[in-house]
Each structure stands twice: as C-alpha cells, then as structure tokens.
Amino acid sequence: MKIRRVLATAVALAVTTPAALLSVSPAYADAKPTAQTQEKQSKPTIEELEEAAAEAQKAYDKAAQAKAAGIIETRKTLDELSNGTHPPSRWPWPPPSRPPRTPPRRRPPPTRP
C-alpha cells in the first residue's frame, strides 16, 4: 500500500509540474518587446519567389515518387500474400485456445459465537 501512495504522488507531480511551470513562465518574460530589424520587411522579389517555387516543385516530385514506390511495394506484398509465397509470420494463427477461467473461491462468512 505504501508503494501505491508513493507512485500516486509521483504521478500527480509528474503531471502537474509541467502545467504549473508553463503557466508561471510568462511572468518571467521581458516587458519590452525585442527590437525588430528593418532589413527584410519588403515584399519578396520575383527571383526569390521563383526559387521557392522550384524548391517546392522538387519536394513535390520527390514525395510523388515515394508515394508511387510505396503503392508498388504494397501491391507486391498483397500479391505475395494472396499467392501464398509470402514468408509465414512468427506468431501462430489462430491463437491457441486457453482453458476456461475458474472464478475465485469466496471465503465463508465468519461465524459469531
């Protein structure tokens, strides 16, 4: 029983401590906002937009190739499973049957003299 109390206290502290620290942290923040630089407040140029579009297109192409490769691999695995050439799993299926569980014995009520 002592272990349960200790564990319950530890779990309560582990759950509440981050919330308490996060709720207190704004009090430690500076009252003054940080100075913003004036270097990059203009609109992006056409060259910068074209570079960003080219990078986005490369990332999209790479993701499309990965998706196509995943679809091919999935179809290959499904074909192997349906043909019976896929390696068998380590776990037996169906699971072995268990004996029925017996209910616990109850103590007879105490007799009073």
Secondary structure, DSSP 4 states (H G I P E B T S, - for coil): -HHHHHHHHHHHHHHHHHHHHHHHGGGGS-SSPPPPPSTT-SPPPHHHHHHHHHHHHHHHHHHHHHHHHHHHHHHHHHHHHHHT-SPPPSS-SSPPP-PPPPPPPPPPPPPP-
